[in-house]
Amino acid sequence: MSRPYKYRSISLRYNTYSTLEDLSNIVVKGHKLSNAKTAEIAIENLKENLSEEISNSKSRANGVTNEKTQKEA
């Protein structure tokens, strides 16, 4: 039996929604994507970029975690 609720909705600010509509026209040249598909692509790209950033930060040496506290000390 398939899941009856395959989709969820989100609320966006007007400015963000307008940006999403603009992106839907330029993500795939010559085609207008739905706002849902555009958001899906954007989220997947963000997830990919953050995954790379997280894996890169784990391989770095320990850095300064609280610079302000160290300056005051």
C-alpha positions in Angstrom: 0.0 0.0 0.0 1.4 3.4 -0.9 1.7 6.2 1.5 -1.3 8.6 1.4 0.8 11.6 2.2 3.8 11.8 -0.2 4.1 15.6 -0.1 4.4 18.3 2.5 3.9 22.0 2.2 6.1 24.9 3.4 5.5 28.6 3.9 7.8 31.0 2.3 8.1 34.8 2.6 7.0 36.7 -0.5 10.5 37.7 -1.4 11.7 34.1 -1.1 8.8 32.8 -3.2 9.5 35.5 -5.9 13.2 34.4 -6.0 12.0 30.7 -6.3 9.8 31.7 -9.3 12.8 33.5 -10.9 15.0 30.5 -10.4 12.4 28.1 -11.8 12.9 29.9 -15.2 16.7 29.6 -15.2 17.6 26.3 -13.5 17.1 24.4 -16.8 17.7 26.5 -19.8 14.7 26.6 -22.1 12.3 25.0 -19.6 10.3 26.4 -16.7 10.3 24.0 -13.8 7.6 23.9 -11.2 8.4 25.7 -8.0 8.3 22.4 -6.1 10.9 20.9 -8.5 13.1 24.0 -8.3 13.0 23.9 -4.5 13.9 20.2 -4.6 16.9 20.9 -6.8 18.0 23.8 -4.6 17.7 21.7 -1.4 19.6 18.8 -2.9 22.4 21.2 -4.0 22.5 22.8 -0.6 22.7 19.3 1.1 25.5 18.3 -1.2 27.5 21.5 -0.5 27.0 21.2 3.2 28.0 17.6 3.2 31.3 18.5 1.5 31.8 21.4 4.0 31.2 19.2 6.9 33.5 16.5 5.7 36.2 19.1 5.0 35.8 20.6 8.4 36.2 17.2 10.1 39.6 16.7 8.4 41.0 20.1 9.5 43.1 20.5 12.6 41.4 21.8 15.7 40.8 25.5 15.3 39.8 28.4 17.6 36.3 27.7 18.8 35.7 30.8 20.9 38.0 33.6 19.7 36.4 36.3 21.8 36.9 34.4 25.1 40.5 33.7 24.3 41.2 37.4 23.5 39.6 38.5 26.8 41.7 36.0 28.8 
